Amino acid sequence: MSARASLRSAAEFGYRVREARERQGITQAALAERVNVSIRWLSNFERGKSPRA
């Protein structure tokens, strides 16, 4: 089964992004800058609080 198939919601995707970011030692600020979003948006996304993924 692929990783995509095992995702059940956008919130779960956010949690996985956080886990991967932390494993790699990347701060929210650094990742937010790389993907051109605000730190607040990324924080909300990682906690499953963002309405859009």
PDB file with SEQRES, HELIX, SHEET and CRYST1 records, atoms N, CA, C and O in Angstrom:
SEQRES   1 A   53  MET SER ALA ARG ALA SER LEU ARG SER ALA ALA GLU PHE          
SEQRES   2 A   53  GLY TYR ARG VAL ARG GLU ALA ARG GLU ARG GLN GLY ILE          
SEQRES   3 A   53  THR GLN ALA ALA LEU ALA GLU ARG VAL ASN VAL SER ILE          
SEQRES   4 A   53  ARG TRP LEU SER ASN PHE GLU ARG GLY LYS SER PRO ARG          
SEQRES   5 A   53  ALA                                                          
HELIX    1 AA1 ALA A    3  SER A    6  1                                   4    
HELIX    2 AA2 ALA A   10  ARG A   23  1                                  14    
HELIX    3 AA3 GLN A   28  VAL A   35  1                                   8    
HELIX    4 AA4 ILE A   39  GLU A   46  1                                   8    
CRYST1    1.000    1.000    1.000  90.00  90.00  90.00 P 1           1          
ATOM      1  N   MET A   1       0.850  -1.174   0.000  1.00  0.00           N  
ATOM      2  CA  MET A   1       0.000   0.000   0.000  1.00  0.00           C  
ATOM      3  C   MET A   1       0.896   1.238   0.000  1.00  0.00           C  
ATOM      4  O   MET A   1       1.887   1.290   0.729  1.00  0.00           O  
ATOM      5  N   SER A   2       0.554   2.222  -0.806  1.00  0.00           N  
ATOM      6  CA  SER A   2       1.358   3.433  -0.885  1.00  0.00           C  
ATOM      7  C   SER A   2       1.066   4.344   0.298  1.00  0.00           C  
ATOM      8  O   SER A   2       0.040   4.208   0.965  1.00  0.00           O  
ATOM      9  N   ALA A   3       1.985   5.279   0.551  1.00  0.00           N  
ATOM     10  CA  ALA A   3       1.796   6.243   1.637  1.00  0.00           C  
ATOM     11  C   ALA A   3       0.546   7.080   1.385  1.00  0.00           C  
ATOM     12  O   ALA A   3      -0.175   7.427   2.320  1.00  0.00           O  
ATOM     13  N   ARG A   4       0.298   7.398   0.135  1.00  0.00           N  
ATOM     14  CA  ARG A   4      -0.873   8.205  -0.200  1.00  0.00           C  
ATOM     15  C   ARG A   4      -2.161   7.481   0.166  1.00  0.00           C  
ATOM     16  O   ARG A   4      -3.093   8.095   0.687  1.00  0.00           O  
ATOM     17  N   ALA A   5      -2.219   6.210  -0.098  1.00  0.00           N  
ATOM     18  CA  ALA A   5      -3.422   5.434   0.185  1.00  0.00           C  
ATOM     19  C   ALA A   5      -3.689   5.334   1.680  1.00  0.00           C  
ATOM     20  O   ALA A   5      -4.839   5.182   2.093  1.00  0.00           O  
ATOM     21  N   SER A   6      -2.656   5.416   2.484  1.00  0.00           N  
ATOM     22  CA  SER A   6      -2.849   5.250   3.918  1.00  0.00           C  
ATOM     23  C   SER A   6      -3.245   6.546   4.626  1.00  0.00           C  
ATOM     24  O   SER A   6      -3.562   6.518   5.815  1.00  0.00           O  
ATOM     25  N   LEU A   7      -3.233   7.674   3.926  1.00  0.00           N  
ATOM     26  CA  LEU A   7      -3.669   8.935   4.527  1.00  0.00           C  
ATOM     27  C   LEU A   7      -5.185   8.978   4.564  1.00  0.00           C  
ATOM     28  O   LEU A   7      -5.848   8.706   3.563  1.00  0.00           O  
ATOM     29  N   ARG A   8      -5.726   9.317   5.712  1.00  0.00           N  
ATOM     30  CA  ARG A   8      -7.184   9.326   5.847  1.00  0.00           C  
ATOM     31  C   ARG A   8      -7.774  10.725   5.855  1.00  0.00           C  
ATOM     32  O   ARG A   8      -8.979  10.892   5.671  1.00  0.00           O  
ATOM     33  N   SER A   9      -6.929  11.740   6.067  1.00  0.00           N  
ATOM     34  CA  SER A   9      -7.437  13.111   6.109  1.00  0.00           C  
ATOM     35  C   SER A   9      -6.300  14.100   5.887  1.00  0.00           C  
ATOM     36  O   SER A   9      -5.123  13.747   5.956  1.00  0.00           O  
ATOM     37  N   ALA A  10      -6.679  15.345   5.619  1.00  0.00           N  
ATOM     38  CA  ALA A  10      -5.684  16.409   5.487  1.00  0.00           C  
ATOM     39  C   ALA A  10      -4.972  16.606   6.821  1.00  0.00           C  
ATOM     40  O   ALA A  10      -3.780  16.916   6.848  1.00  0.00           O  
ATOM     41  N   ALA A  11      -5.692  16.430   7.930  1.00  0.00           N  
ATOM     42  CA  ALA A  11      -5.081  16.583   9.250  1.00  0.00           C  
ATOM     43  C   ALA A  11      -3.980  15.550   9.451  1.00  0.00           C  
ATOM     44  O   ALA A  11      -2.917  15.872   9.983  1.00  0.00           O  
ATOM     45  N   GLU A  12      -4.221  14.329   9.035  1.00  0.00           N  
ATOM     46  CA  GLU A  12      -3.200  13.294   9.169  1.00  0.00           C  
ATOM     47  C   GLU A  12      -1.969  13.646   8.337  1.00  0.00           C  
ATOM     48  O   GLU A  12      -0.841  13.397   8.761  1.00  0.00           O  
ATOM     49  N   PHE A  13      -2.181  14.222   7.162  1.00  0.00           N  
ATOM     50  CA  PHE A  13      -1.068  14.653   6.329  1.00  0.00           C  
ATOM     51  C   PHE A  13      -0.244  15.703   7.068  1.00  0.00           C  
ATOM     52  O   PHE A  13       0.986  15.657   7.044  1.00  0.00           O  
ATOM     53  N   GLY A  14      -0.910  16.639   7.718  1.00  0.00           N  
ATOM     54  CA  GLY A  14      -0.210  17.663   8.499  1.00  0.00           C  
ATOM     55  C   GLY A  14       0.629  17.057   9.604  1.00  0.00           C  
ATOM     56  O   GLY A  14       1.762  17.481   9.831  1.00  0.00           O  
ATOM     57  N   TYR A  15       0.081  16.068  10.293  1.00  0.00           N  
ATOM     58  CA  TYR A  15       0.827  15.407  11.371  1.00  0.00           C  
ATOM     59  C   TYR A  15       2.069  14.721  10.816  1.00  0.00           C  
ATOM     60  O   TYR A  15       3.132  14.744  11.436  1.00  0.00           O  
ATOM     61  N   ARG A  16       1.925  14.113   9.648  1.00  0.00           N  
ATOM     62  CA  ARG A  16       3.075  13.425   9.036  1.00  0.00           C  
ATOM     63  C   ARG A  16       4.141  14.406   8.572  1.00  0.00           C  
ATOM     64  O   ARG A  16       5.336  14.127   8.662  1.00  0.00           O  
ATOM     65  N   VAL A  17       3.698  15.557   8.075  1.00  0.00           N  
ATOM     66  CA  VAL A  17       4.663  16.587   7.685  1.00  0.00           C  
ATOM     67  C   VAL A  17       5.475  17.008   8.908  1.00  0.00           C  
ATOM     68  O   VAL A  17       6.695  17.151   8.832  1.00  0.00           O  
ATOM     69  N   ARG A  18       4.796  17.203  10.025  1.00  0.00           N  
ATOM     70  CA  ARG A  18       5.493  17.600  11.251  1.00  0.00           C  
ATOM     71  C   ARG A  18       6.506  16.539  11.685  1.00  0.00           C  
ATOM     72  O   ARG A  18       7.645  16.859  12.025  1.00  0.00           O  
ATOM     73  N   GLU A  19       6.084  15.288  11.669  1.00  0.00           N  
ATOM     74  CA  GLU A  19       6.995  14.205  12.049  1.00  0.00           C  
ATOM     75  C   GLU A  19       8.227  14.188  11.159  1.00  0.00           C  
ATOM     76  O   GLU A  19       9.347  14.045  11.648  1.00  0.00           O  
ATOM     77  N   ALA A  20       8.024  14.334   9.859  1.00  0.00           N  
ATOM     78  CA  ALA A  20       9.147  14.314   8.918  1.00  0.00           C  
ATOM     79  C   ALA A  20      10.052  15.521   9.138  1.00  0.00           C  
ATOM     80  O   ALA A  20      11.277  15.399   9.117  1.00  0.00           O  
ATOM     81  N   ARG A  21       9.442  16.687   9.350  1.00  0.00           N  
ATOM     82  CA  ARG A  21      10.223  17.903   9.589  1.00  0.00           C  
ATOM     83  C   ARG A  21      11.079  17.758  10.841  1.00  0.00           C  
ATOM     84  O   ARG A  21      12.259  18.107  10.834  1.00  0.00           O  
ATOM     85  N   GLU A  22      10.496  17.252  11.897  1.00  0.00           N  
ATOM     86  CA  GLU A  22      11.233  17.082  13.153  1.00  0.00           C  
ATOM     87  C   GLU A  22      12.337  16.041  13.017  1.00  0.00           C  
ATOM     88  O   GLU A  22      13.429  16.236  13.553  1.00  0.00           O  
ATOM     89  N   ARG A  23      12.079  14.940  12.312  1.00  0.00           N  
ATOM     90  CA  ARG A  23      13.107  13.915  12.083  1.00  0.00           C  
ATOM     91  C   ARG A  23      14.321  14.495  11.365  1.00  0.00           C  
ATOM     92  O   ARG A  23      15.459  14.106  11.628  1.00  0.00           O  
ATOM     93  N   GLN A  24      14.062  15.424  10.463  1.00  0.00           N  
ATOM     94  CA  GLN A  24      15.135  16.021   9.680  1.00  0.00           C  
ATOM     95  C   GLN A  24      15.768  17.225  10.361  1.00  0.00           C  
ATOM     96  O   GLN A  24      16.727  17.800   9.845  1.00  0.00           O  
ATOM     97  N   GLY A  25      15.240  17.609  11.516  1.00  0.00           N  
ATOM     98  CA  GLY A  25      15.807  18.724  12.267  1.00  0.00           C  
ATOM     99  C   GLY A  25      15.565  20.084  11.638  1.00  0.00           C  
ATOM    100  O   GLY A  25      16.368  21.002  11.808  1.00  0.00           O  
ATOM    101  N   ILE A  26      14.466  20.217  10.916  1.00  0.00           N  
ATOM    102  CA  ILE A  26      14.129  21.484  10.262  1.00  0.00           C  
ATOM    103  C   ILE A  26      13.121  22.228  11.139  1.00  0.00           C  
ATOM    104  O   ILE A  26      12.154  21.636  11.620  1.00  0.00           O  
ATOM    105  N   THR A  27      13.348  23.510  11.342  1.00  0.00           N  
ATOM    106  CA  THR A  27      12.405  24.315  12.132  1.00  0.00           C  
ATOM    107  C   THR A  27      11.186  24.665  11.291  1.00  0.00           C  
ATOM    108  O   THR A  27      11.216  24.594  10.063  1.00  0.00           O  
ATOM    109  N   GLN A  28      10.123  25.043  11.975  1.00  0.00           N  
ATOM    110  CA  GLN A  28       8.936  25.492  11.258  1.00  0.00           C  
ATOM    111  C   GLN A  28       9.266  26.724  10.428  1.00  0.00           C  
ATOM    112  O   GLN A  28       8.797  26.854   9.297  1.00  0.00           O  
ATOM    113  N   ALA A  29      10.064  27.622  10.977  1.00  0.00           N  
ATOM    114  CA  ALA A  29      10.423  28.840  10.247  1.00  0.00           C  
ATOM    115  C   ALA A  29      11.152  28.505   8.949  1.00  0.00           C  
ATOM    116  O   ALA A  29      10.861  29.087   7.904  1.00  0.00           O  
ATOM    117  N   ALA A  30      12.088  27.580   9.013  1.00  0.00           N  
ATOM    118  CA  ALA A  30      12.850  27.208   7.820  1.00  0.00           C  
ATOM    119  C   ALA A  30      11.957  26.546   6.774  1.00  0.00           C  
ATOM    120  O   ALA A  30      12.057  26.857   5.587  1.00  0.00           O  
ATOM    121  N   LEU A  31      11.091  25.641   7.206  1.00  0.00           N  
ATOM    122  CA  LEU A  31      10.205  24.967   6.256  1.00  0.00           C  
ATOM    123  C   LEU A  31       9.203  25.948   5.668  1.00  0.00           C  
ATOM    124  O   LEU A  31       8.943  25.922   4.465  1.00  0.00           O  
ATOM    125  N   ALA A  32       8.646  26.802   6.493  1.00  0.00           N  
ATOM    126  CA  ALA A  32       7.681  27.790   6.002  1.00  0.00           C  
ATOM    127  C   ALA A  32       8.312  28.669   4.927  1.00  0.00           C  
ATOM    128  O   ALA A  32       7.683  28.965   3.911  1.00  0.00           O  
ATOM    129  N   GLU A  33       9.538  29.077   5.149  1.00  0.00           N  
ATOM    130  CA  GLU A  33      10.225  29.900   4.152  1.00  0.00           C  
ATOM    131  C   GLU A  33      10.441  29.115   2.854  1.00  0.00           C  
ATOM    132  O   GLU A  33      10.247  29.649   1.762  1.00  0.00           O  
ATOM    133  N   ARG A  34      10.839  27.862   2.980  1.00  0.00           N  
ATOM    134  CA  ARG A  34      11.086  27.035   1.791  1.00  0.00           C  
ATOM    135  C   ARG A  34       9.845  26.830   0.935  1.00  0.00           C  
ATOM    136  O   ARG A  34       9.928  26.803  -0.293  1.00  0.00           O  
ATOM    137  N   VAL A  35       8.695  26.684   1.584  1.00  0.00           N  
ATOM    138  CA  VAL A  35       7.470  26.403   0.829  1.00  0.00           C  
ATOM    139  C   VAL A  35       6.577  27.636   0.665  1.00  0.00           C  
ATOM    140  O   VAL A  35       5.456  27.548   0.164  1.00  0.00           O  
ATOM    141  N   ASN A  36       7.102  28.792   1.102  1.00  0.00           N  
ATOM    142  CA  ASN A  36       6.436  30.079   0.896  1.00  0.00           C  
ATOM    143  C   ASN A  36       5.060  30.172   1.556  1.00  0.00           C  
ATOM    144  O   ASN A  36       4.079  30.575   0.930  1.00  0.00           O  
ATOM    145  N   VAL A  37       5.013  29.791   2.835  1.00  0.00           N  
ATOM    146  CA  VAL A  37       3.812  29.987   3.650  1.00  0.00           C  
ATOM    147  C   VAL A  37       4.244  30.641   4.953  1.00  0.00           C  
ATOM    148  O   VAL A  37       5.434  30.679   5.263  1.00  0.00           O  
ATOM    149  N   SER A  38       3.291  31.154   5.715  1.00  0.00           N  
ATOM    150  CA  SER A  38       3.637  31.755   6.999  1.00  0.00           C  
ATOM    151  C   SER A  38       3.880  30.662   8.043  1.00  0.00           C  
ATOM    152  O   SER A  38       3.397  29.537   7.912  1.00  0.00           O  
ATOM    153  N   ILE A  39       4.621  31.013   9.055  1.00  0.00           N  
ATOM    154  CA  ILE A  39       4.879  30.072  10.151  1.00  0.00           C  
ATOM    155  C   ILE A  39       3.552  29.708  10.823  1.00  0.00           C  
ATOM    156  O   ILE A  39       3.330  28.554  11.191  1.00  0.00           O  
ATOM    157  N   ARG A  40       2.692  30.683  10.977  1.00  0.00           N  
ATOM    158  CA  ARG A  40       1.392  30.432  11.611  1.00  0.00           C  
ATOM    159  C   ARG A  40       0.586  29.416  10.810  1.00  0.00           C  
ATOM    160  O   ARG A  40      -0.003  28.499  11.380  1.00  0.00           O  
ATOM    161  N   TRP A  41       0.560  29.580   9.482  1.00  0.00           N  
ATOM    162  CA  TRP A  41      -0.180  28.642   8.640  1.00  0.00           C  
ATOM    163  C   TRP A  41       0.401  27.240   8.789  1.00  0.00           C  
ATOM    164  O   TRP A  41      -0.343  26.273   8.950  1.00  0.00           O  
ATOM    165  N   LEU A  42       1.725  27.126   8.736  1.00  0.00           N  
ATOM    166  CA  LEU A  42       2.366  25.820   8.861  1.00  0.00           C  
ATOM    167  C   LEU A  42       2.056  25.189  10.213  1.00  0.00           C  
ATOM    168  O   LEU A  42       1.759  23.997  10.291  1.00  0.00           O  
ATOM    169  N   SER A  43       2.124  25.972  11.261  1.00  0.00           N  
ATOM    170  CA  SER A  43       1.805  25.463  12.594  1.00  0.00           C  
ATOM    171  C   SER A  43       0.375  24.926  12.642  1.00  0.00           C  
ATOM    172  O   SER A  43       0.131  23.830  13.147  1.00  0.00           O  
ATOM    173  N   ASN A  44      -0.553  25.698  12.119  1.00  0.00           N  
ATOM    174  CA  ASN A  44      -1.951  25.247  12.087  1.00  0.00           C  
ATOM    175  C   ASN A  44      -2.105  23.992  11.241  1.00  0.00           C  
ATOM    176  O   ASN A  44      -2.818  23.065  11.623  1.00  0.00           O  
ATOM    177  N   PHE A  45      -1.439  23.962  10.096  1.00  0.00           N  
ATOM    178  CA  PHE A  45      -1.505  22.799   9.213  1.00  0.00           C  
ATOM    179  C   PHE A  45      -0.997  21.546   9.918  1.00  0.00           C  
ATOM    180  O   PHE A  45      -1.634  20.495   9.855  1.00  0.00           O  
ATOM    181  N   GLU A  46       0.143  21.655  10.587  1.00  0.00           N  
ATOM    182  CA  GLU A  46       0.724  20.499  11.282  1.00  0.00           C  
ATOM    183  C   GLU A  46      -0.166  19.993  12.402  1.00  0.00           C  
ATOM    184  O   GLU A  46      -0.124  18.810  12.740  1.00  0.00           O  
ATOM    185  N   ARG A  47      -0.968  20.869  12.979  1.00  0.00           N  
ATOM    186  CA  ARG A  47      -1.875  20.475  14.054  1.00  0.00           C  
ATOM    187  C   ARG A  47      -3.261  20.114  13.546  1.00  0.00           C  
ATOM    188  O   ARG A  47      -4.174  19.875  14.335  1.00  0.00           O  
ATOM    189  N   GLY A  48      -3.418  20.075  12.229  1.00  0.00           N  
ATOM    190  CA  GLY A  48      -4.709  19.695  11.654  1.00  0.00           C  
ATOM    191  C   GLY A  48      -5.753  20.772  11.731  1.00  0.00           C  
ATOM    192  O   GLY A  48      -6.948  20.484  11.665  1.00  0.00           O  
ATOM    193  N   LYS A  49      -5.324  22.018  11.869  1.00  0.00           N  
ATOM    194  CA  LYS A  49      -6.260  23.134  12.034  1.00  0.00           C  
ATOM    195  C   LYS A  49      -6.428  23.971  10.786  1.00  0.00           C  
ATOM    196  O   LYS A  49      -7.237  24.899  10.782  1.00  0.00           O  
ATOM    197  N   SER A  50      -5.695  23.678   9.726  1.00  0.00           N  
ATOM    198  CA  SER A  50      -5.772  24.465   8.505  1.00  0.00           C  
ATOM    199  C   SER A  50      -6.885  23.927   7.623  1.00  0.00           C  
ATOM    200  O   SER A  50      -6.953  22.721   7.386  1.00  0.00           O  
ATOM    201  N   PRO A  51      -7.761  24.801   7.131  1.00  0.00           N  
ATOM    202  CA  PRO A  51      -8.863  24.333   6.283  1.00  0.00           C  
ATOM    203  C   PRO A  51      -8.410  23.873   4.908  1.00  0.00           C  
ATOM    204  O   PRO A  51      -9.132  23.141   4.232  1.00  0.00           O  
ATOM    205  N   ARG A  52      -7.234  24.288   4.489  1.00  0.00           N  
ATOM    206  CA  ARG A  52      -6.724  23.914   3.162  1.00  0.00           C  
ATOM    207  C   ARG A  52      -5.346  23.292   3.285  1.00  0.00           C  
ATOM    208  O   ARG A  52      -4.473  23.794   3.993  1.00  0.00           O  
ATOM    209  N   ALA A  53      -5.180  22.212   2.593  1.00  0.00           N  
ATOM    210  CA  ALA A  53      -3.865  21.552   2.604  1.00  0.00           C  
ATOM    211  C   ALA A  53      -3.069  21.993   1.396  1.00  0.00           C  
ATOM    212  O   ALA A  53      -1.933  21.557   1.212  1.00  0.00           O  
TER     213      ALA A  53                                                      
END                                                                             
